[in-house]
Amino acid sequence: RIVHYLNAFFAGIGGEEEAHAPLRIQQGPIGPGLLLEQLLQGQGQVVTTLVCGDGYCSEHEEAVVAQVREHLHKLQPDVFIAGPAFRSGRYGLACGRLCLEVEGMGIPAITGMHRENPGSDLYCPEHLYIIATEASAVGMRPALERMLRLARKRAMGEPIGAATEEGFLPRAVRRTIETGVPAAVRAVDMALK
């Protein structure tokens, strides 16, 4: 069960003239969610799409967050997917903020952004999973494929690989991994190099 967050543009409501559209809830997938549902191949479904204009979200952030929390408490999704936002700054900020809130509720959250999106600068240090995307929606399919692959792993509790393996932006998280070589030997090897 996936809840998908989109801005007004990707939901097909309109462009900048609809940037102040308040949060609305639609049953099932719309816009990029239709491709997401297709990529799921029957192994899940987009149960609800949350849609909000970027301007409205930035001006009423706390109210939008409270509404999203309320809806997610009712829906109890397995995963929350926001975007992808690509290089769209306000959209990226909204996706990051909502993912941070959703993670705090114990629901795995995934978003996608170009590394130059201001949302990636702000939310990577929060240790969110942000899939690296192209600058524009031309890269929609590969972005959604990578987002879905990571979402499945998180929903199933499977181990998550390194950022380079999984395709997400580095989160400044360090993990101990077994190399088979004692730390003292590695330290001497590094000193000799």
N, C-alpha and C positions, 0 to 999 in steps of 0.2 A: 504494500500500500504506500503510494507516493503522493505527497502534496507538492505541487510545483508552483513556484512564484515567478510571475512575469510582470514586466512593466506594461504600460498602456500600448506602446508601439508594438511589441512582440505579441501582445494579445489581440492585435488587430483593431483596437479601438480608435487609434489615431496617433499622430505624431506629437510635435511640441504643443499643438493646440489642446491636446488632452493630457498634458503633463500634470494638471491639477485634478485629475480624476481620483476620487477617494477609493479606498480599498473596497473591492467587491469579490465575491466568492462565486465561482462557477463549478458545477459538478462536472467531473471528467476532464479530459485534456483539450486544450485549444492551442493554436499557434505551434510553436516548437514542441509542445507537449504531445502533439499528434505523432511527430517523428519519434519522440521518446517512447511513446506507447508501442509504436511499431518495432523499435529496437528491443523492447522488453520481450518480444516474441512469446507472449502468453505467460511469462514467468513473473508477472506482476502487473500492476495497473496504476495509472494516474487517477486517483479517486477524486481529487479536487484541485482546482487551479485558483490561486490567489492572485489578483490583478490590482495594481496600484500605479498611478502616475508618479513619475520620478519627482516632480516638483512637490506634489502633495506629500509624498513620503518624507522628503527632506524638510518640509515645513511643519509636519505633524508627526515627527518620528516616534515619539513616545506613545502617542495614541495609536498609530499603526502597529507598533510592536505589541501593545496591549491587546489589540483586536486579533492579531495573528496568534498570540499565546492562547487566547480564549478559544479560537477555532481549532487549534491543534490539540488542546485538552479534550475537545469533543471528538475530533477525528481519530486521534491516536494512530498516526501514520508510523510506518516502519522507517521511512526515510523522508527527508525534506530536501528538495532540489531547487536552487534559486538560479535563474538565468539559463544560459550563460549571458554575462553582461558585455563580453568582449572589451572594447575600449571606452564604452559609455560610462563616464565618471559618476553621475548621480545614480545610475542604475547599479553600478558596482558598489557604491556606498550602501545602497539599500539592501542589496543581496548579502553583503558582508555583515551588516548590522542584524539582519534577520537570522542569518546562519548562526551568529554568535549567541543570539537569544535562544534559538532552537536547541543548540548544543547544550546550553545550560538547563534545558528541560529534559536532557537525556535522550534526545532523538538525534541520530546521525544526520548531519547536514553537509551538503556538497554544493559548491558554486563554481563558476568558471569565469575567468577574467584574463584579459591581456596583461602582461606584466607591467605595462605603463598605466594601467587603470589606477586612479588614486585609491580605490577600494583595496587593491592588493597591497599597497604600501601600508595602509591603515590596519588591515585585518590579518596579514601574514604573521605579524608578531603575536597575534591572539591564538596562533596555532590552528587556524581553520584550514580545512582542506579546500584549496582553490586550484582547480584544474587550469593549467596554462592554455590559453586559446589564441587564435589569430586575432588581428586587430578588428576585423569586421565579421559580420554574419556569414560571409562566404565560408567560414570554417565551422558552420553550425553542426553538421553531421559528425565530424571527428571530435568536436568538443563534447557533444552529447554522448557519444560512444565512450569516451574516456570517463566522463562524469558518471555514467551508468555503471561502468565496470567497477569503479571505486565505491559507488553507492552499494552495489551488491556485496562487495567484500565487507563493508562496514556493517551492513544489515545482518549479514551472516556471522559476524564476529571473526572473520578470517584475518590472518596476519596481513598487515599493510607493508609493502616494500618501501624502498627509498623513493624520494621525490622523483628522481630521474627514471626509475622503473615504472612508477604509477602515473607520471605525467602531471603531478601537482607542483605548485610553486613551493620552494623551500620554506619550511615553517620555523626554522631556528630551533628544532627539537633534536637533541642528541640521544641516540640509543646505543647501548652496548651490544656489539655483535661479536660472535665467536669467530676468530680467524684461524685458530689452530696453532698460532705462534704466541708464546708468552710475551707479555707486555715489555719485560726487560729486554728481550731479544729484539723486539720491534724498535724500542728506543735506541738501542745501540746501532741497529741498521740505519735508522733515520739520521743519527749523528754522523755516521760514516759517509752517508750520501751528501 
